[in-house]
Amino acid sequence: MSINFFKKQVDENEEFMKDLREAYIDLKSAESFFDNVRDPDLVDYAIFRLEAAKSRYSYFLRKAKENGIIYKGVCNV
């Protein structure tokens, strides 16, 4: 029985890219929510959500850079 390390690396990169795309979509959603919130009671939540989404997306971008993963056009939203 042989183990295909290349396949494992490809699967890990695909999973990473999936997480990166999800973080990007979440960031865009948080930006939209922040831009459109009208209820003063939701402003703090909108800010918290936006900052959390920025932090998560930045984390994945930093990890991509550290691992030499290059992907142009993260997501079409």
N, C-alpha and C positions, 0 to 999 in steps of 0.2 A: 504494500500500500504506500503510495507516494503522496506527499502533501504539496500542493501547488501554492508556493508562497506568493507568486505573482498574482494569482487569483485573489488571495487574501488581501494583498495591498490594493488591488483594484476595488474590491468590495469596501474596504475601509475608506478609500478616497471617495467613492460614490456616496457612502453614508455621510461623510464629512460635507460633501457638496450639497446633499439634501438638507443637512442642518444649516448650512450657510444660506441657502435659498430661503428656508423657513424664517431665519433670523431677519433677512432682508425684507421679506413680505411683512413680518411683524413690525419692523421699523416703519415701513411705509404706512401701515395701518395705524400705528400710534401717531405718526405725524398728521395723518388725515383727521384722526379723532381730536387731537390737540387743536388743529386749525379750525375745527367746526364745533367745538364744545361751546355751549351757550349758558349752561346752568352753572352758576358760581360754585355750587356744591361739588361739581365734578372737575373743576379746574385743577385742584391738587392731585386728583387721581390721574388726570391727563398728563400732568407734568411727570409724575412718578412713572407712569407707563412709558412715556417717551424716553426718559432717562434710562430706564431699565432696558428698553429695546436698543438704544444706542450702545449701551455697554455690552450687551450680548453680541450685537453685530460686530463691534470693534474687536471683541475677543476672537470671533471666528476669522476675521480678516488678519489679525495678528498671527493666529495659528497657521493660516494658509501661507503667509509670508515665511514664517519659521520653517515650514515643511516644504517650501519651494513649489507650492501648488499655485498654478496660474490658471485663471478662468476669466475670460472676458465676457461681459454681459451677464452678470450674476443672475438676473431675473428680469423678465419682461412683465411689468405690471402696468 
